[in-house]
């Protein structure tokens, strides 16, 4: 059974899918509605109001990340007790979770990000400030390694996991859930301050492109492991390495970027999506022996024989 077919291992009534999606994706839906109903000045005012609380950045980070803990737990509960499915079937088509895959993709994006940052820093560091504070950074590190797994876990298990599987079963193909969940992933981040600072369409290219990358990883590798590792590495480094006043993650990172955001920045948007992401997929395809791309990304989703799956008691 392939990854999308794992949804057949549980109950799949439409009302279950709608209920779970609304309850778990509510935070993303509300963010998008807020973005549509607001003009840029309202978004700026909301950010300024949060800054006016004068709370430590680590406290604000906890406030931002804590809801993901409860929402991921809620998703797991609904999958287990409403859909009557195992969490393993939501994670991978393998007999057990492959943690080596998670580690490899984590290291791949982490090494790439750190190396490219320091290359750019060595070329021009005029607008990047080294702000290392041992105490503040230690607190940030502890918060990050505890809470970011829940944040990226929710996004991966919701978009590349639950929605990818159940939409695939509904439409009976793989390409539509891949495209649709990638667009949803982009839209879900539309209220991020980067969108207002850099530009809506520019950031949608980046977010949707990243969603496509993670979705292709999931379908080609028949599991979430690579997407989980990649997403965790990306967000952890974003939190710990460099921060800026116009980003969603304003932390006590090692460095602070003092420059103004550039509209449609080639180095931050076009380069990763069009060059780096395909290169990473190529590396993964060689390491894990991916074949039959056409069927895995565009093939049909058929219900497997009954003896190949069972409803979890």
C-alpha positions in Angstrom: 0.0 0.0 0.0 1.3 3.4 -0.9 1.2 6.4 1.4 -2.1 7.9 0.4 -3.8 4.5 0.5 -3.0 4.4 4.3 -6.2 6.4 4.7 -8.1 3.2 3.9 -7.0 1.7 7.2 -9.6 3.7 9.0 -13.1 5.2 8.9 -13.4 7.7 6.1 -16.9 9.2 6.3 -17.1 12.7 4.8 -18.4 14.3 8.1 -15.3 13.0 9.9 -13.0 14.7 7.3 -14.9 18.0 7.5 -15.0 18.0 11.3 -11.3 17.2 11.7 -10.2 19.7 9.1 -12.3 22.5 10.7 -11.2 21.8 14.3 -7.5 21.3 13.5 -7.0 23.8 10.7 -9.0 26.6 12.4 -5.8 28.6 13.3 -4.8 28.6 9.6 -8.3 29.5 8.4 -8.6 32.3 10.9 -5.2 33.7 9.9 -6.3 33.8 6.2 -9.6 35.4 7.0 -7.8 38.0 9.1 -5.5 38.7 6.2 -8.3 39.0 3.7 -10.3 41.3 6.0 -7.4 43.5 6.9 -5.4 46.1 5.1 -1.6 46.2 5.5 -1.8 49.0 8.1 -4.0 46.7 10.3 -1.4 43.9 10.1 1.3 46.4 11.0 -0.8 47.7 13.9 -1.2 44.1 15.2 2.5 43.6 15.1 3.2 46.9 16.8 0.6 46.1 19.5 2.3 42.8 20.3 5.7 44.6 20.5 4.1 47.1 22.9 3.6 44.3 25.4 7.3 44.6 26.1 7.5 40.8 26.7 10.8 39.0 26.2 11.1 37.5 22.7 11.3 34.0 24.1 8.0 34.5 25.9 6.4 35.7 22.7 7.8 32.7 20.9 6.2 30.4 23.5 2.9 32.2 23.0 3.1 31.8 19.2 4.1 28.1 19.4 2.1 26.7 22.3 -1.2 26.4 20.3 0.5 24.0 18.0 1.0 21.6 20.9 -2.7 21.3 21.5 -3.7 21.3 17.9 -1.3 18.4 17.0 -2.6 16.5 20.0 -6.2 17.2 18.8 -5.3 15.9 15.3 -3.8 12.7 16.8 -6.9 12.1 19.0 -9.3 12.7 16.1 -7.4 10.4 13.8 -7.1 7.7 16.5 -10.7 7.8 17.9 -12.8 9.2 15.1 -11.1 7.8 12.1 -10.0 4.7 14.1 -6.6 4.8 12.5 -3.1 4.3 13.8 -0.7 7.2 14.0 1.8 5.1 12.1 -0.5 5.0 9.1 -0.6 8.8 9.2 3.1 9.0 9.3 4.5 6.4 6.8 3.7 3.4 4.7 6.7 1.6 6.2 6.3 -0.9 9.1 7.9 1.7 11.4 9.0 5.3 11.4 12.4 5.7 9.8 14.2 8.2 12.0 17.4 8.0 9.9 15.4 9.6 7.1 14.3 12.4 9.4 17.9 13.0 10.5 19.2 13.0 7.0 16.8 15.6 5.6 17.2 17.6 8.8 21.0 17.7 8.3 20.6 18.4 4.6 18.7 21.7 5.0 20.6 22.7 8.2 24.0 22.4 6.6 22.8 24.1 3.4 21.3 27.1 5.4 24.3 27.5 7.7 26.9 27.3 4.9 25.0 29.7 2.6 24.4 32.2 5.4 28.1 32.4 6.3 29.1 32.7 2.7 26.8 35.7 2.4 28.0 37.0 5.7 31.7 36.8 4.6 30.8 38.7 1.4 28.9 41.4 3.1 28.2 41.7 6.8 27.5 45.4 7.0 23.8 45.0 7.8 24.1 41.8 9.9 24.7 42.2 13.7 26.2 39.5 15.9 24.0 39.7 19.0 24.9 36.5 20.9 23.8 36.5 24.5 24.6 33.2 26.3 21.7 33.3 28.7 19.1 34.5 26.2 20.3 32.1 23.5 20.3 29.2 25.9 16.6 29.9 26.7 15.8 30.3 23.1 17.5 27.0 22.2 15.6 25.1 24.9 12.3 26.6 23.8 13.0 25.9 20.2 14.0 22.2 20.5 10.9 21.6 22.7 8.2 23.5 20.8 9.2 23.6 17.2 8.7 19.8 16.7 5.1 20.4 17.6 4.8 23.4 15.2 6.3 21.6 12.2 4.6 18.4 13.3 1.2 19.9 13.0 1.8 21.5 9.6 3.3 18.3 8.2 0.7 15.9 9.7 -2.1 18.2 8.6 -1.0 19.2 5.1 1.2 16.4 3.8 -0.4 13.8 6.1 -4.1 14.0 6.9 -5.2 16.3 4.0 -3.0 14.7 1.4 -4.3 11.2 2.2 -8.0 12.0 2.6 -8.2 14.3 -0.4 -6.3 11.7 -2.5 -8.8 9.1 -1.5 -11.7 11.4 -2.3 -10.5 12.5 -5.8 -8.8 9.1 -6.6 -5.5 10.7 -7.8 -2.2 12.0 -6.4 -1.6 15.2 -8.4 -4.6 17.1 -7.1 -3.9 16.7 -3.3 -0.2 17.5 -4.0 -1.1 20.8 -5.7 -4.1 21.6 -3.5 -2.3 21.1 -0.2 0.7 23.1 -1.4 -1.5 26.0 -2.2 -3.2 25.7 1.2 0.2 25.6 2.8 1.0 28.9 1.1 -2.3 30.5 2.0 -2.0 29.4 5.6 1.1 31.6 5.9 -0.5 34.6 4.2 -0.8 36.5 7.5 2.9 36.2 8.3 4.7 39.6 8.5 7.1 38.6 5.8 4.2 38.6 3.3 3.5 42.3 4.0 7.2 43.2 4.0 8.3 41.4 0.9 5.1 41.1 -1.1 2.2 38.6 -1.3 2.9 37.0 -4.6 6.6 36.8 -4.0 6.1 35.0 -0.7 3.4 32.8 -2.1 6.0 31.5 -4.7 8.3 30.6 -1.8 5.6 29.1 0.5 3.8 27.1 -2.2 7.1 26.1 -3.7 8.2 24.8 -0.3 4.8 23.0 0.0 5.4 21.3 -3.3 8.9 20.3 -2.3 7.6 18.7 0.9 4.7 17.1 -0.9 6.9 15.6 -3.5 9.2 14.2 -0.8 6.2 12.6 0.9 4.7 11.0 -2.2 8.0 9.8 -3.7 9.3 8.4 -0.4 5.9 7.0 0.7 6.1 8.7 4.1 6.4 12.0 6.1 9.9 11.3 7.5 11.8 13.4 5.0 9.3 16.3 5.1 9.4 16.3 8.9 13.2 16.5 9.1 13.4 19.2 6.4 10.7 21.4 8.0 12.2 21.0 11.5 15.7 21.9 10.3 14.5 24.9 8.4 12.4 26.3 11.2 15.0 25.6 13.9 17.8 27.4 12.0 15.4 30.3 11.2 14.9 30.7 14.9 18.4 30.2 16.2 20.7 31.6 13.4 19.3 35.0 12.3 16.3 37.2 13.0 14.9 40.4 11.7 12.2 42.9 12.8 10.0 42.1 9.8 9.9 38.3 10.2 7.4 36.0 11.9 10.3 34.7 14.1 11.7 37.5 16.1 14.1 35.8 18.5 17.3 36.1 20.4 19.1 34.5 17.6 22.9 34.6 17.0 22.6 37.3 14.4 20.1 40.0 13.5 19.5 41.2 9.9 19.2 45.0 10.0 18.5 45.4 6.3 15.1 46.3 4.8 13.4 43.4 3.0 13.8 43.4 -0.7 10.7 42.9 -2.9 11.0 39.7 -4.9 14.5 38.9 -3.6 16.1 36.5 -6.1 18.5 35.0 -3.5 15.7 34.3 -0.9 12.8 33.2 -3.2 13.7 32.3 -6.8 17.0 30.6 -6.1 15.7 28.1 -3.5 12.5 27.2 -5.3 13.9 26.9 -8.9 17.4 25.6 -8.2 18.1 24.5 -4.7 14.8 22.5 -4.2 15.2 20.5 -7.4 18.8 19.8 -6.5 17.7 18.5 -3.0 15.1 16.3 -4.6 17.8 14.9 -6.9 20.0 14.1 -3.9 17.2 12.4 -2.1 16.2 10.4 -5.2 19.7 9.1 -5.6 20.1 8.2 -1.9 16.7 6.5 -1.6 16.4 5.1 -5.1 13.2 6.8 -6.2 11.8 5.5 -9.4 8.5 5.7 -11.3 8.0 9.4 -10.7 5.0 9.7 -13.0 2.9 7.1 -11.2 3.9 8.3 -7.7 3.1 12.0 -8.4 0.3 11.7 -11.0 -1.0 8.1 -10.7 -4.5 7.0 -9.6 -5.4 6.2 -6.0 -7.3 2.9 -5.9 -8.8 1.1 -2.9 -6.6 -1.8 -2.0 -8.0 -5.4 -1.5 -9.7 -5.7 1.9 -7.1 -8.2 3.1 -4.4 -5.5 2.8 -5.8 -3.3 5.5 -8.0 -3.3 8.5 -9.7 -0.8 10.7 -7.8 -0.1 13.9 -9.8 -1.4 16.9 
